[in-house]
Amino acid sequence: MMQEHLPKDKDPNEAQEWGWTIQDFLTENFWYLLAILVLLGLFFFARYRWNVRNSRKHKN
């Protein structure tokens, strides 16, 4: 997708091509991304504990 206001003789940089950079995205959405990571951590921890608890029941 070529944008008309960009010069044709050189490739656009990341900000010109996409309208944002990875660094901008991470800094603007830091708390959202952190919350998602915490929720994923809780989910996997709960699943692990559930498996441990169930494996003890079936051993007896």
FIKOLDREN-424883 format. One record per residue (C-alpha): residue in three letters; x, y, z. Coordinates in steps of 0.1 Angstrom, whole numbers, padded with zeros to 4 digits, always signed. Layout:
BEGIN
alaXYZ
...
END
This chain:
BEGIN
met+0000+0000+0000
met+0018+0031-0012
gln+0009+0064+0004
glu+0009+0095-0019
his+0028+0119+0004
leu+0058+0097+0007
pro+0088+0102-0016
lys+0091+0075-0043
asp+0129+0072-0043
lys+0134+0057-0008
asp+0115+0032+0013
pro+0093+0047+0042
asn+0105+0042+0077
glu+0083+0022+0102
ala+0064+0053+0115
gln+0056+0065+0080
glu+0045+0031+0067
trp+0024+0020+0096
gly+0016+0052+0114
trp+0031+0040+0147
thr+0062+0022+0160
ile+0066-0008+0183
gln+0081+0014+0209
asp+0052+0039+0208
phe+0027+0010+0210
leu+0044-0005+0241
thr+0047+0028+0259
glu+0011+0038+0252
asn-0004+0004+0261
phe+0020-0006+0289
trp-0007-0010+0316
tyr-0030-0029+0293
leu-0003-0053+0283
leu+0008-0057+0319
ala-0027-0065+0330
ile-0030-0091+0302
leu+0002-0107+0313
val-0010-0108+0350
leu-0043-0124+0339
leu-0024-0150+0318
gly-0001-0158+0347
leu-0031-0162+0371
phe-0048-0185+0346
phe-0018-0208+0341
phe-0011-0208+0378
ala-0047-0218+0386
arg-0046-0245+0360
tyr-0014-0259+0373
arg-0027-0259+0409
trp-0059-0276+0397
asn-0039-0303+0380
val-0018-0309+0411
arg-0048-0311+0433
asn-0066-0336+0409
ser-0035-0358+0405
arg-0034-0362+0443
lys-0070-0374+0444
his-0064-0401+0417
lys-0032-0414+0434
asn-0050-0426+0465
END
